[in-house]
Amino acid sequence: MEYKKVCMLGLGYIGLPTACMLAVEGLRVVGVDINPHVIETLRNGELHIHEVGLPDLVREALSSGNLTINTIPEIADAFIIAVPTPFIKDEQGEYQGMSYHLADMGAVTSASQSIVPYLRYGNLVILESTSPPRTTVDLVALILERSGLRAGVDFHLAYSPERVLPGQILRELIENARVIGGVNFASAQAGRDLYAHFVKGEILLTDATTAEMVKLMENTYRDVNIAIANEFARLAERFGVDVWEAINFANRHPRVKVLNPGPGVGGHCVSVDPWFFVEAAPELARLIHTARLVNDEQPHRTVELIRRALGGDLHGKHIAALGLAFKAEVDDLRESPAIEVAQLLARGGAKVRAFEPFKPGEQVEGIETVTSLEAALAEAEALVLLVNHKIFAMLSPKEVAQLTPARIVIDTRGQWDATAWQAAGFGVHRLGDGSVVRG
Ligand code: SAJ
């Protein structure tokens, strides 16, 4: 199939770069977002999100004239839905006394509805949003068929998950293998013809529900593996072992790859997607459910570690929190365990000053945020490393000692060399390190 015009619904971390890739490859692309702030920002030549290389790509796409931005869709050859599928905040399900989150499919539903008036015979519609199993056939197809056209007969419909890693989105969009699952084979082939405009990785064709499950399996696999790393950290603390050393040695085994423990699992992917399996089949997804709960407990465990490091009482303690992003080298603060830890510390009576280098001074409920490392350190009694941004990992303990009265550091990411910090006069506490000599 040949495509001249594509309508992209949702201009977030996935929709925007994908729209730009298609535009710079010569297709006409209408980028649609219901958020007027996003539209206004892009029309002013600015960006509402941070991703390496994205500003240049957006500029190129806009100046080519191929990318236009609007709040409503237009008639096009293909439609791609890349809107968020978070979980519902104030409602939970329960299975055998264990609660679980429910998917909020509101954005996918309304994006699908918004296409209906513009859908024409022969069009292709692709859902990219991470979704519970069977969403394409049981939800999106039914909405689109309100147009009077039949999925897989009058128009093509496919599911194709994005699998890019924040911080490396532009490279991975091109290089990663791309799975495309159609409601029939012709739909998958139609999807391949579209993505082949910019994807250099392998393109793998399957059915829609398999493609949905592939995506959920990937992030669930990661979540379960991080959960076991977090459990290893708890066990190491109990047995007087340094989990970081133990993991390093275990990973010398040719078939073992233990991931890193930390203050929790955040972002809007790994900490969300496994819930879709749990919600769909709680009686089957038992390990997945437990892993989610283990990872969700981790911010609380981290706060307990900090409380112990501070002699058992957080009240009135000045704490410098280093990093608020959900992981290293990104500016994304959504579902961030670092924020949860900082807020729990504040709720426990500590005076928290946080510095996030990728969003300096960004307002965060319940904590004070500052625009420089110096400001965070100035009156601190303890430093807590919450995100392993390079600029924190590379801090010189001797230089830090000049900038702060604090003499306690708590490393929740296994980044800092305990001996060097001890030599600079700090008492060192590390998550998962039962062997640390407390200073
Ligand atoms: N984390 C750990 N320990 C680790 C690795 C990660 O605690 O060893 C934490 C991070 O700090 C972060 C969270 O897990 O809070 C998630 O980070 P991540 O780097 O594992 O994943 P994301 O959410 O940035 O991106 C994931 C990727 N999925 C996989 O690696 C299987 C990416 O490829 C997906 O495209 C993305 O989810 C998505 O959009 O679904």
Boltz pocket constraint, residues with backbone or C-beta under 6 A from the ligand:
constraints:
  - pocket:
      binder: B
      contacts: [[A, 130], [A, 162], [A, 163], [A, 164], [A, 165], [A, 166], [A, 218], [A, 219], [A, 222], [A, 226], [A, 259], [A, 260], [A, 261], [A, 262], [A, 263], [A, 264], [A, 265], [A, 266], [A, 267], [A, 268], [A, 269], [A, 270], [A, 271], [A, 326], [A, 327], [A, 328], [A, 335], [A, 337]]
      max_distance: 6.0
